[in-house]
Amino acid sequence: MAEIAATASSPADIRNRNLRAQRLIIIFGVFAITMASPVVLAGLPLRFLLKGEVHVTQEQMAVFFFWCQLAFYLKPFAGILTDAFPIFGTRRRHYLLISSVLAASSWIGMNFLPHTFGAILFGAMVVNLFMVMASTVIGGYLVEAGQSNGATGELTALRMMVANFCGLAQGPLGGFLATAGFIWTTGTNAVVALAIFPLAYFFLREQPVPQQGSGVVLQNAGRQLKAIMRSKNLWMALLFIGLEVFAPGFNTPLYYKQTDELHFSQQAIGNLGAFSGGFAILAAIAYVPLIKQFSIRVLLFISILATALETLFYLFYSDWPRAMLIESQNGFFSAFATVALFDLAARSIPKGCEALGYSLIMSVINVASSASDVVGSQLADNHWIFAHLIYLNAGTTAIVLVLLPFLPSALMRKKDAVQSTNVTPTG
């Protein structure tokens, strides 16, 4: 019996138990904060509303989605708040509870806004103001759990699996909501945002943080900022990730091509997202065993090169069968590259700065992604043909590979820890 008890409390067994609880929080937390974002479940309904009722141009639509995510560009401030300014004795739990209620209330409030560009933009920006806090909490929690258990790649892949499942669900559901009426969109998102509340209340437990004076709190914030500023690994990772994501995009021009040229219905466009999301989930699943066998340098090189090459298939985007195949392969390769980039980001963050570091990386990704769509849409409005946008996106993505050798060697050689396969005796 003594031997059994010792085995049951081995470090590997404790690690596995901790990981099970952490996976649960990450799964449900990422689902709620992803789906309730104005650019996810509400993305297609908002595009349909802006194009059909407000009659925006491609550039105006891209500008709308750029500015509605303003709070996410300022995410580092949310990271400082959660890491250095605990409320009610916690750094995660109460921030998540409060932001859940306020985000749900903001979605309900959007029902009472007039359908004008400025009013809808204001409502979306307010929603994101509270969603960014919830996202920061979950991101900081993921980094803490990954670094403490040697499972950064696994938990990053889990995060991407959940996010890609949201992409799988958002397509068909978003297509339905786009034609069902905007009140259904706001109501559904309010329910999803509020779903974070029971998750945080029942499962997110923290050791109470001692009450600190304002001077100590400011010292903590200053210490984190100094650690971030001195982290060569983090800044090199930020440069690499930002340049890779900034490749001039064609999301909005593709939407106009689908509706005006190919005459796809909103439901059909949403269904294409399901194919992309399904294969993206497969990519995240495939990443987990591969990061335990190969260095992150190898996986980054292969995934970014494959993403650049697969983008060229959009040159043949001319009917439904081809669209289905192209979106599927794009979902797989782009998701695999995204998982690798997020893994690189999580590994580069200094300890003690998890929420701030992760939020800084997410800000870079959000700004670069939104700006790339604005650039692509502006080019489309200035008579660039769709094929030229494809060539530009593929080329700028591939060029980023020249920076890969300059990333810190110690960081790029890293793999995930391989879990122990010892079986705990049960009788």
N, C-alpha and C positions, 0 to 999 in steps of 0.2 A: 504493500500500500504506500509505503514511503517513497518507493521508486516511481510509482504512478503519479503521486502528488508532485514530485519534483519535475517529472516530465511535463505535467499539465501546466506548470508555472514557468516553463522554460522561456527564454527571451523570444524565441521564434513563435511560440504559442501566444504570448502576450501581444506580440506585434500583429499577428493575424487577427486576433480579437479586436484590437484597436482599429485595424484597417476595415473590418466589416462595418463597424459603427460609422467610421468616417466616410466610407463609400455611400452609405445610406443618406447621410446629410448632403453630400455632394450631388448625388443623383436627383433628389427632390428639390434641392436648392437651385441647381442649375436649370432644371426644367422650368421652375416658376419664373426665375429672373429672365430667362431667355424668351419664353413664349409671350410674356406680358410687355415686352419691349415694343414701341411703336413701329420698329422696322422689321419685326418678325411676324407674329400672327396678324397684326394690323397692317403689315407692309403692303400686301396686295389690295385690301380694301381702300387704303389711303391713296395708292396710285390710281385706282379706279375712280375714286372721288375727285382727285385733283385733275385728272385728264378729262373726265366726263362732265363735271359740274363747274370746275374752276377754269378749265381749258388752258392749262399751263403748257409751256414748251418743254422740250427735253431738258434743256439747261435749268429751267425754273424748277422742274421736279427734282433734279439732282441737288440743286441748291436747298430746296425744302428739306430733304433728308440729311443734308450736311449740317444745317443749322439746328434741326430738331434734336441732334445728338450732342449739342453744345456741352451739356453736363458731363458726358462721357469724355470729352476732351480735357475737362478739368478734374478728372478722376483722382489725380494725385492728392488734391485737397481732401477728398473723401478718405483716401488712404491715411493721411496724417491724422484726421479726426479719429478714425477707428483704432489706429495703432497707439496714438499718444494721448487721446482724450476720452477715457472710458466714461460711460454714463451708467448710473445705478450699479456701479461696481463691475461692469463687464465691457469688453472691447468688441464683442460680436453680437451677442444675443439681443440686447435691447435696441441696438441700431436696426437689426433686421425686423424686429417686431414693429417698431414705429414706422419704418419705411414701407412695410407691407400695407399698413392701414392707409397711409397717405397716398401711396401709388394707386390703390383701389379707388379711393375717393376722387382722385384726379381723373381717372378714366370715366367715372360716372359724370363728373363735371363737364367732360367734353361733349356730352349730349346736348348741353344748353348753349353751345357756341354756334355762331352763324357759320355757314359754309363758305368762308372766304379764306384766301391764302394766309393772311396774317393771323386770323383767329385760330385756324386749325394748327398752324405752326406754333402759336403760343401754347395751346393745349398740350401738344406733343412734347414741347420743351419742359413743361411743368411735370408731366408724367415721368420723363427721364430724369428729372432732378431727384426724384425719390428712388427710381429704379437703380440709379448709379450707386446709391448707398448700399442697397441690398447686394448688388453685384460685387462691390468692393469687399464686403464682409465674406461672401462665399469665396472670392478669389484669395483673400488673405488666409482663410481657413485651409484652402487646398494647398497652398504653398507650405504652411506650417506642418500639415499632415504628411505631405510628400517628403519634405526634408528630414523630418524626425524619424520616418520609417524607411528611408531609402527607396521610396516608391513614387518619385516625382513623375517619371514617364508614365507609369501605370495610371496614376490619378489624373494626369493631364489627358491621357487617352480616354479615360472614363468620362471626364468633363466633355470632351469632344463627341463621344458616343451619344451622350444625352443631348448635347446641342444639335447634333445631326439628326437624332430622333425627332427633335422639335422641328427641324427642317422637313423631315418626312411627313409630320402631321400638319405643319403649317400650310403646306401646298394645297391639299384638298380642302382643308377646313377654311383656309384663307380665301380660296375660290368661292366657297359657299357663302362666307360672310360678305364678300364683295358685292354679291347680288341680293343678299337677304335684307340689307338695310343697315345703316351705320350704327343704329342703336344696338343691334346684335353684336357688332364688333366691340363697342365700348363695354357692354355688359359682360361679354365673355372674357375680355382682358381684365376687367375688375375682379372677376371671380378667380382667375389664375393668379393675379397679383396678391390677392388676399390669402391664397393657399400657402404662401410663405409663412404666415402667422402660426398655424398649428405646428408646422415643421420646427420653427425656432423655439416655440414654447415647450414642446415635449422632448425634443431630441438634442438641441444645441445647448449643452451645459458647459459652464466655465467655472474655473476657480475664481472666487471673488478677487477683484483687483483692489488693493488698498487705496483708500481715498488720499489723493495727493493735492498739494497746494498748486496754485497757478504757476509758480516759479518752477517747480519740479516738472509739471506737464510741459511747459515750454522748453525745458532742458531736454526732455525726452524727444520732442519734435525736432529740436536742433540736432540732437545726436543722430537721429535717423536720416535727416537731410545730409549731414556730413558723411555718413556711411554710404549713402546713395551717390553723392558727388565723387567720392573717392573710389568707387567700384568700377575699375576698368572693364571687367567682364560684362557688367550690366550695360555700360554705354556702348561697347562694341556690339553687343546683342541688339540693342535698340537701333543702332545705325543699320545693321544688316536687315532686321525685321521691317523697319520703316521703308527702306528702299525696295524691298521685295513686294510689299503690299501696295506701294504707290504706283505700280505699273498702271498707266492710264486705262481705266475700266470701260466696260460697255454694258453694264447692267441696265441702265435706263434706255440706251439705244436699242438693246435687245427687246425690252418690253414694247417699245413702239413698233419694232419690226414684227413681233408676234401679233400685235393687235391690228396694225394698219396694213401690213403687207401679207401676212400669212392668215389673218382673220381668225386667230385662235380665240375661243371664249375665255372668260376669266377662270372658269372651272378647269378648262384644259390647261391653262398656264399654271394654275395651282397644282394640277396633277403632275406636271413635269417636275415640280419641286419635290414630289414624293419619290420619283425615280432618283433624282439627285441625292436626296436625303438618305434613301435606302443604301445606296452604294457608299455614301460618306460614312455610314455606320460600319460597313465592312472594312473601310480603311482604318478607322479608329481601332477596331478589333485586331486587325492585322499588325498594328503598330506595337501592341503590348508585348508579344513574344520577340519581335524583331529588335526592339530597343534593349533587350536582355542579351542579344547575340552580337549586335553591331553597334559601333559608336554612333553618336548623334551626327558627327561629321558626314559619315557615309549616307545616313538616311536623309539628311538635308540635301546633299548633292543629288541623289537619285530622285527625290520627290520634286525638287524645284525644276530640274531638267525635264522630268516627265510632265510637269504642269505646263511648262512653256510649249512643249511639243503638242500636247493634247488640245491646247487652245486653238491650234490651227484647224481643228475639225469644225470649228464654228463657221469656216468658209463654206461649208456644205449644208448649212442650216436652212433648208428650203421647204420642208414639209414635216408632218407629224411623226412618221416613223424615224426619220433622221434626227429630229429634235429629241425624241425619246432616247435614242442611243447616245447622242452627243451629251445630253444633260447627265446621263448615267455615268459615263466615263469621266466627265468633268467633276461630278460629285466625288468620285473615288480619289482621283489624283490631287485635286485641290484640297480635299479634306486631309489626306495623308501629309501634304506639305504643311498645312495649318497645324496639325498635331505636333509635327516636328518643331515648328517655330515656337509654339506655346511651350513645349518642353524645354527648348533652349532658353526661353525667357525665364521660366520658373527656376532653372538651375543657376541662373546668373544673379539671382537676387540675394543680397547680403542677409544673414540671419538677423532677426529682430526688426526687419523692415519689410515683412512679408506683404502686408496690405498696401503699403506705399509703393513698394517696388512693382508689385503686380499691377497696381492701378496705373502707374507710369507707363508700363508696357502696353496696357490696354488703351491708354490715351493715344499713344503713338499709332497703334493699329487702327483705332477708330478714325483718327484724323486722316491718316494716309489712305484708308479705304474709301472714306467719303469724298476726299479731295480727288482721288483718282476717277471716281464716277462723274464728278463735276467737270473735270478736264475732258473726259471722253464725251460727255454730253455736249459740252461747248463746241468741241470739234465736229460732232454730228450736226449741230445747228448751223455750223459754218461750212456745211456741204462736204464734209469728209464722208466717203462711202463706208459702209459697214466693214468691208474687207480690209480697208486700211487701218481701221481701229483694231482689228484682230491681229494684223501684223505688228502693230505698235505695241500691243499688250504682250504678245509672245516674246518679242525682241527685248523689251525692257525687263521682263521677268528673267530671261536667260542671262542678261548682262550682270545681274546681281551675283552670279556664281563666282565672278572674279574676286569678290571680297571674302569668299569662304576661307582661303588659306590664311587670312589675316586675323581670324577669330582666335582667341586664346586657346593654345593647345590643351591645357589642363581641362578646360571646359568642354572642348570638342571630343575628347577621348572618353567621356563619361558614358556609362551604361546604367541601367537599373540593376538593383540587387536582385539576385535570383532567390526566390523564397525557398525555405527549407521544405523538403518533401517528407520529413519525419512524421509518422502517424502517431498520435497520442493514444495510448492504451485506454480502453474503456471498461475493462472488466477483468 
